[in-house]
Amino acid sequence: MRLRARVSAVLAAVLVVGTVGVAAQSAAAAPPAEKSAAVAPRTSVGQPSLSPTPYQGWNTYYGLGGDYTSAQVLNVADFLVSSGLAKKGYDIVWLDGGWQSATPRGTDGKLQGDPTRFPGGMGALAAAIHAKGLKAGIYTDAGPYIPGSCGLGSYGHYQTDADTFAAWGFDAVKVDFLCGITANLDPKTVYTEFATALRNNSSHRPIIFNLCNPVTSPDWGNYPESQQSTNSWSYAPQIAESWRTYTDAGFVGMMKYSDMLRNFDANARHPEAAGPGHWNDPDYLGPELGMTDEEFRTQMSLWSMSAAPLVIASDPRKLSAASLSSLTNSDVLAIDQDPLGKQAVRVGAAGVDETWVKPMADGSVAVALLNRGDSATEIQTTAGAVGVDAARITVKDAWTHTVTEARDIIRAEVPAHGAALLTVAKATGAPGTPRLLVSAPQVTAVNGSAVTPTSSLLTSGGTTLTVAVTLRNDGTTPVASPSVTLSVPDGWSAKPNGSQPLLVRPGGAEKVDFSVTVPGSATVGAHEVSASVGDVTSPALRVTIAPPPPSGTGFALSHQPWISATSGWMTPAVDQSVGGGNPIKVAGTVYPTGLGVASPSDITYYLGGACTKLTGVVGIDDVVNNVGPEGGTATFSVATDGTTKWDSGVVARGSGVPFTVDVTGAQVLVLHVGDAGDGGYNDRADWAAPTIDCT
């Protein structure tokens, strides 16, 4: 069972970080009931390697939760085969927490599966998985079994459990640290003991070892570095095929783009630790668990650049064709599975736009141009900067499989939250197809009035937009008579302003303008406008049609449709605290209306100049007192049209801070919550009774 200390109140168990009960103290103080076979410490995981390239598979946790059955598992296994996922390498069917009986260990001292949900037993399930041509994985915890903190524990039984898993026929084991941290164990010590037991199982069965210590500070509380996931790289390569490098990237049924990026960044700290047979593990792949298709493609790109294990978190039976296509893209998988086994490193500065480079076994380099921002942008680097010494280069787009030629510039138009994934090599022979880039359309005027060019616009129906598209030729030969077309939503219209260019010279650029008419009946919400030349398509211009502004005096702002809303974990809640369905309650007072979020958070509303005053109360929701004493500080601020109008300073639990803000004439309102500099642990923040006066 995978838990984070700030887990939602609706989850079955809550880990109270830093609090060890009497049972846990006794378990931590007692020596293990048995010792693993004494062998000399290994200097490597072993040969032949069980994972010479990053392993792939599917895990039950995010998609099925902790109450799954053998029938469900085997049904997913069938789908892995029938969908072609298994053929693409996703061949480990991995049980996470939840397979065990309510009494995890039988009278014989061995772990036992739930007899109702796994009536044939765990060995029979593994055999059935093998019969489909797949491998089987299973789960335990390195700590002692402490009800309420973990579902089962192997501390004191390492050799017995290793022998049991092997006898059942499992090919991989994931070892968590939920009860390990509750019992205050040293992860290096106990994981080394478990690895020794696993390598010396009585069946002599090769078993992949995924070391899964998810403990991080401040996400879990205040722990020494030696106990955290961020320290696993220092010892895990000698004992495990993979090791988690940060806390979970999400919750059951949920994975967010911001958490995915956070895990990628943590995973990138020690690329030198990874290599053939032993891999940094940033956590699972989360298609359709909260990320858009574009954001998931970014995760696939970054995980492949990281030479990370690729384990599907979602229920694959429910995935769209787009998600399945992303998971099985051959060029993307080839980057992840490259036998050189190098992990990508960043070239240049960290920021909104970044360049990541991964050397490949054939002498080429994989390049990811990452756009963390909220608008499409052009990102570029050079062949020399990524380690290719050539006057001409070939550039293969891993997602579209197209191959073009450029001089020494490596450039891409990258969507918001997107990543261009390219393989770059020295060009030889006759010139190839020139690399033509089509920019994201940019709005340069609204109803004839010039605006700062933007690829993300908030407007209303009944407007006319002037939209510019730039063509850029990075190739070595000209592009003749490119024909630019604009794709707009149904009911909208687009027409060129003037003629199309006759030629785009090597190293040159040409611009094409369009008039786009947005009908008065345009649907409220986000719409996309993209440009294309042949099979080259631009990132999208995002046009958001705003809802009507609030109306009336004393209007509950929480009942107004927002333009956008984010929450540090879970999702923003209306008239409830975040993550549990509880009423908003601050400093003992219950408020019938409001917004519940976790830091960091931004909620954006369209006011259209119609409002004058915003009032309310901010604070940390009292529900955090049921979780633990750590964390629970935040900052609140109100901004209009990009200017901060009110700031709360640091707000701790137990106090409500009232506010009144003049919003006269404002078009856009943003409610912001920050983490007060100590991370988002326990930051369940409330905008209580936010009330706005409008005409």
N, C-alpha and C positions, 0 to 999 in steps of 0.2 A: 504494500500500500504506500503510495507516494503522497506525502503531506508536506505543507509548508507551515511555519509557525503562525503565520497570519491567516490561516485557512478560514474559510467562511463558516459561520455558525451553523449552516445547514449541513455541513459534512458530518459524517458519523463520529469521527474522533477529532479531538483538538489536542495538539501538542503544546503544552504549557512550557515554553522554553525557559531554561534556567531553574525549573522547579523539579526536583527529584523526590518522589515519594518514598515512603519507608521501604516498599517492596523493591523499588529501583536501587535504593542505597544498599540494601542487603545483597541484591544481585551483583552490583558493582564491586562490593567488597569481597564477595566469595570468589575463590579460584574456579577456573573451568572444571567441570565434572570429568573431563577427559582431555588428554593432550593429543595433538596431531603427531603423526609419525615424524621423528626427528630426522631432518635431512639438511644438507648444507644449503645456505641461501643461494638462490639462483641469481645470476647476473643478467638474465634475459628471461622472457616469458617461456621460451622453449622452442625447440626445432623438432620436427617441422612446425612451422607456425600454424596456428588454428585460424588466423585471420591475416594472411599476407597483404590483403587489401581490406578496407573497412567492410565489416559485415553488414548485411541488410536484413530487414524483416518487418514484423508487425508486433506491436505490444498491446495488451488488453486495456491498459489503465485509462487513457483519455477517452477512448471510444465506447468501452463497455462498463467502466467503473469497476467496483469491487465485488459485484454479486453475479458474475457471469457463470455460465454452465459449460459443460463439455460439448453439448450440442451446438451452442453458439460458436465456440472456438473452432470446432470442426467445420461448421458452415463457413466461417471466415477463411479457414484453410482451403476449402474447396474453391472459394472465390479467388484466392491468391493464385491458384492454378488456372482456373478458367479465364480470368481476366488478363493473363499474361504477366502479372506482377512477379510471380515466382520465377518465370523464365528470365526476367530482367534482374534477378538477384535477390528479391525480397522473399527469402526462403526460410527464415526462422520464425516460427509461431511461438511467441513469448508470453507466458502467463505472468502477469504482475500480481501484486497482493490481492488476496481474495479467494485463492484456490483452497486454502486450508480449512480444516474442520473448526467448529466453534471451540473445541478443545484441540489445539493444534498438534499436540503430541500424545500418542497413545500410551497404553500401559507398558509397551515394550520400549518406550523411550524414543520411538521414531516418529517423525512428522507424518501426518495423515491428511488426505484430502477430504473435502466435505462429501459425505457419502450420498447425499441427496442430489447435489449438483454435478457430482462426478461419480455416478453409480458404478462404473467399471473400474474405478481406481486410477491413480495417476500414471501407473505403468501402461495401462491399456490405452490411455489418452495419448501418451508419447508414441506408442506403437501405431496408433491410428494416424497420427501426424506423419510418421515415417512412411507409412504405406502410401501416402500421397506424394512421396518424393521430397518431403520437407523435413526441416529440423525442428526440434522442440526445445524451448527455453522455459525456465522456471525462476521463482523469486524466493528470497528469504531476507532476513535482517541480521547484521553482524552482532547485534546486542541481545540481551536476554529478553524473553517474552514478558512485556509489561503491558497488560491490558489497558487500552486507552491511549497508548503511545505508538503501538505497532500491532500488526495482526499476527505475527509470529516472530520468533527469534531463535537464532542458532548458537548463541554464546554458551559455551560449555558442552556443545554437541557438534562441533565443527566436523570431526571425522565421521561421526555417525550420519550426519546430514549429507556430507559429500558422498559417502558410500550409498546412501539411499537414493539421491538424485541419479547417480550413475547406474544403480541397479534398475531404477525405473526406466532408464534409457534417455535421459535428457542430455542435450548437446550444449547447453548454455545455461548459466545461472547469473542472475542479477542479485547483488547483495547490497541492501539498503543500510541506512545508519540512523533510522528514527529512534529505535531503542538504544542504539549505540551511544547517541548523544545524550539521551535521557539518563543513561547509566554512567555517563561521564567516562567512557572508554577512550583509549588512544587509538585513532583509526589506523595508523601505520602498523601498530602492533597486532591488532586483531585481524586486519585484512591480510597481513602476511601469514598469520596462523591459518586463516581460512584458505588462502591460496595454496599453502602447503598441503592441507588436507585434500583439497580438490585435485591437485596434481598427483596425489598418491591414493586416489580412491581405489577401493578393493576390486573394482571391475576393470581397472586400467583403461577407463573410458576417457577419451579426450573431451574436455568440457571448456567452452569459452567462458571466461570470467569477466563480467562487467561490474566493476567496482563503483558503487553508486552512493557516494557520500554527498548529499545535497545541502549540507549545513553551510550557510553563509551568514556573515554579519554585514549590514544590520538586518537583513531579511528575516533571520531567525532569532536575533538577539545578539548579545555580546559574547563571542567565543574567541578563544585564542586561535591564532592562525593555524597552529598544528592540528586543530580539530576540524578545520573547514575544508570544503571542496577545493578551494583555491590553492591548497597545499598538496593535493593528491598527486600532481605531476612530479613531485620530488621523489616519490617512492613507487608509484603505481606502475610505471613502465617495466619494472623488473618482475612484477607479479601478476599483471592483468593484461588482457587483450584490449580493454578500454576502461576509462575512468571518467566519471562526471566531473566537469570543470566549474559548475555553478549550480544553483538551486533549480528547481523545476521551472520550465518555460511556461507553465500554465496550470490549470486546474482540470478536473474531470469535465470534459465537454468544452473546454475553453483554452485557447492559446492566442495571445495578442502580439501584434507586430512589435510593440515597444519591448515586451519581454523577450521576444525572439532576438532582437538586436542586442539587448543586454547580455543574453547568454552567448551570442556570437563574440561580443567584445571580450568577455571573460575568457572564453575558449582560446582567443587569439594571443593571450599573454605569454604562453610558453610553447611556441611552435616546435622548438627543438626537442621537446619530449616525445613528439609523435613520430612514427615511422612504420615501415612494414612490420606487421604483427602486433603493434601496440598503438592505440589511437586516443587522442583527446575526444571527449564525448560531450557536446553542448546540449544534449537532450534530443527529444524526438521531433519528427516532422509533423506539422499540424495543419494539413489542408482542411479548409472548411470548419475550422474550430474557432473562427473569429477574425482570421485574416482574409483579405480580398485575394482574388486569383493572382493579382500582380504581387502582392506581399508574399504569397506563398512561393511564387516563382523566385522571389528574392531569397527566401529561406533556402530553397533548393540550390540556388547559385552559391550562396555563402557556405552552406554545409558541404557542398562538393568542393569548393575552394579550400575548405578546412580539412579535407580528407577525413570527414567525420563518418561514423557509423550512420547508416540511413535506415531508421526504424520508423515505420508509419504509426502515428498515434491515433488517428481517426479510425472509425469503423469503415474499412475500405468498401464494403458493400453499398454504402450510401453516397459514395463520392461521385461527382460529376465527371463527364468525359474530359473536361478541361483539367481537372485535378489528376486524373489517371494519366493523361498525356504528359503532364509535368513530371509526375513520378517516374515515368518510363522513358523520358527523352534520352536517347542513346548518347548524344554528345555531352549532355550534362553528366550522365552517369560515368562516362569515360573519364571525365576530369576527376570525379571522386575516386574512381577505381584505378587511377593511373598507378602502375607498379612501382614507380619511383618513390611514392609514398610521402612526398613533401607536403607540408601544410603551408598555405598562403601567408604572406606577410604584407603589411601595408607599405606602399611606396609613397613618400611624401607625408604631408601633415594630416592629422585627424581633423575631421570637421563634418559639415553637412555632405560634401562631396568627397569621396575617397577612391583611391586606386589600390587594389590588392593583386598580388602577383604570385603565381604558383608554377615553379619549374616542372616540366613534364619529361617523361622518359625518352621521348623521341626527339628531344632538343627544342621543341616549341615551348611557349609559355602560355598558361591560362591567365587571363586578365579579367578582373571584375571591376567595373566602374559603378560604384554604389552611390545612390542618391537617397540620403536619409530624409530629405526635405519633403515639404508638402506640395511642391510645384515641380513640374517637369523642368529639366535643365540640361545643358550641354556639359559633358565632362570629357576632358582630354588629357592624354599623356603622350610620351614619345616612345619610339622603339628602344632608344638607348636607355631610357629610364626604367624599362621593364626587362632589360638584359638581352635585347635582340640587336645585334650589330649588323645593320643592313640598310642599303639605300632604298630598297623596295621591300614591302612586307605583304604577306597574305593575312587576311583577317577573316576568321570563320566565326559566325554567330552561332553559339551553341544552341540557342532556342529556335532559330529559324533554319539552321543548317546551311545558310547561304555563305559563299566564299567570295570575297572581293579583294581588290588590291589597293594599297595606299602607299604614299611615300613613307615618311617617318612619323606621321601623326596617327595616333590611335585615339579616335574620337567617337562618341555616341551621344545621341539624344536619349536621355534616360527619364522614364516617367517618375512621378512622385512615388516615393517608397519603393522604387524599382532598382534593378541592377542589370547592366549589360554584361553578359558573360561571353567572352571571346577567347579564341585560341589564336596566337600570333606566331608567325614563323617567317623566315627569310624567303623572299620571292625569287624564283628563278625562271628562265625561259621567257617566252613572249609575254607582253603585258596582259594582265587579266582584267576582268570586269572592274571598272573604277568604283571606288567606294563612295556612294552618293548618300548624303544624310538629309533627311527631311525633318525640319524642326517642329516642335509642338506649336500649333497655331497660337498666336498671341493676339489678344484684344488690344488695339491701339486707339480706338475711339468708341464712344457710346453715344448714339443719337447725334453723331457728327462732332461731338466734343472730345478732344484728345485726352487720353488718360495714359498714365505710365504703363508701358507694355507689360502684360501679365498673362500667364497661362492658367490662372485660377480667378474667376470673377464671380462676385455676388451681384445679382441684378433682379429685375422683375420682368414679368411678361410684357409684351408690346414694345420692345426695344429693338433698335437696329445696331448691330455691332460691326465695326471694321476690324477684320482679322487678317493678320500678316503671317505668311509662311516663308521660311528661308530655306533654300536649297544650297548645299555645300558639297563641292566635289573634292574629296581628299585623294582621288586616284591620280594616275600618271597619264591618263588619256581623257579627252573631253567627253562630256555627256551631251548628246544632241537632242534637241526638241523634247525636253522632259515635259510631260503633261501632268499638272497637279490637279487632283480632285479633292474635294472636301466632303467628308461624311458628316451629316448633321442628323439630329433626332427627327422622328416622324413629325410632320406638321411644320417644321422649320424649313427655311429656304436659304440657299447660298448661291451667289453668282460672282464670277471674277470681276475685279475692277481693272480692266485693261487686258492686254495680251499676255500670253505665256512666254517665257524666255525661249530663245532659239538655241542657246548653247550655254552650258556651264563649264568653264575652262578648268583645267587642273589647278587646284589651289584656289579656285574662285568661288563666288557665291552670288546667287540671284534671289530676289524677293518677289513674291506674288501676293497681291491683296485680294480679299474677298469681302463682299457685304453679306452678312448673315442676319436674317430677320427672325426674331423670336416672337411667336404669336402671343397675343394676350391671354390665350387659353393654355399656355405652357404649364405643365404639371410642376407643382412645388417639389423641389428636391434637386439633386445633382444630375447633370446631363453632360455628355461628352461629345466633343467635336474633334475629329482627327483628319489629317491630310495624308495623301499617298501619291507616290509616283511608281507606277507598275506594282511590283510586289514589295516595295519599301514603304512602310507605314510609320507615321510619326507617333510619338506619345500624344495623349489626348489633352486638349484644352478642356478644363472643367468649368462649366457654367452652372452655378447654383441659383435656381429661382427661389427667391425668399418667400416665406409665408407672409400673410398680412401681419402687420405689427399688432401688438396688444392693444386693447381698447377698454377704456373705462377707468374709474378711480378705484384703487384698492384691489387690483387684479392680481391673482396668484401667479407669479412668474413661472412656477413649476408646471403650470397647466398650459403654458405657451409652447408650441413646437419649437425646438431648438434647431439651429443650422447644423451644428456639430457638437459632439460631447465625448469627452474622454475621461477615463478613470484609471489610476495606476494599477489596479487589479479589479477583477470582475467588471461590471458595467455600471454606469450611472443609474441611480434609482430615483423614481419620482414618488414623492411623499413617503419614502421609506429610507432607512439607513442602507448603506451599500452591503450587498452580499448575504442577506439573511431574511429579508422580508419583515424586519422589525420596524415599528413606528419610529419616526425621528424623535430623539430624546437627548436634550443637551442640559447638563447641570440640573437634572431632576425634572425638567419641564418637557412635556410631550407637545409636539407641534403637529397639527393635522396636515400641513402642507410643507413642502420643501424639497431639497435635492440632496441625495446621499452619494458621496463619491469617496474614492481613496486617492491620496496624493501620489503623483502629480496629476492635476486635472485641469481641463479647460472646457467650459460650456459657453457656446456662442449663440447669441440671439440677434435677430433683426428687429430694430426699433423703428426704422424709417423716419426718424425725426419727430415721431408722434408722442414721445413720452417726456416726463419732467422729473420724476423723483422715484428712487428705488430705496426701500427700507428692508430690514430683516435682522437676523441674528446668526452669527457663525459660531461653530464650536466643534469639538470632538464628540462623537456620539457616545453616550453612556454605555453602549453595548461592549465597548472595548474592555470594560471592567470585568467582563465575563471571560475574557481571553487571556489576559496576563498584564502584569504591571509595566512591561517594557514598552518604549515608544509612545506614540499617541501625541505627537506635536505637529502642528501645521501652520502655514501662513495663508491668509486669504487676501485677495485683492480684487478690485472692480476696475475695469478699463473700458473706455468708450472711444471708438475710432482710433485705437492704438495708443491712447494716453491713459495712464493710471490715474484714477480719480480718488481711490481710497485704498489703504493698506492696513491690515490688522496688526502687523507685527506677529511675533510668535504666540500662538494660542495653544495652551496645554489642556489636557482633559480636566473636566470639572468646572469649566467656566464658559459662559455664553457672552459673546461680544456683539453688542448691537451696532448697526451702521445705518447711515442715511447718506445717499449719494445723489448729487444733482446730475441728471442725465439729459437735460434740456437740449434738444436738437440732435442728439446722437443717432447715428445710423446703425452702428453695430455695438453690441454690449458683450463683454467677455467676463465671466466669473472664473477666476484662477485660484487654484489651491496648490501651494508648494509644500515640500517636505520639511521645512525649517532646518535643513542642513544635516539631518540625522537619518536620512533614509525614510522609506515609506512604511516601516514596521508599525502596525496598529493605527495607522493614520486614517481612521474612518471619519471623514469630515462631513459636516452638514452645513448646508445653506438653509436655515430654518425660517419658515414663514417669509420667503422673499416676496415682497409686495411692491407693485409698480403702478404709478399713476400715469395714464395716457389719455390723449384726447380722442 
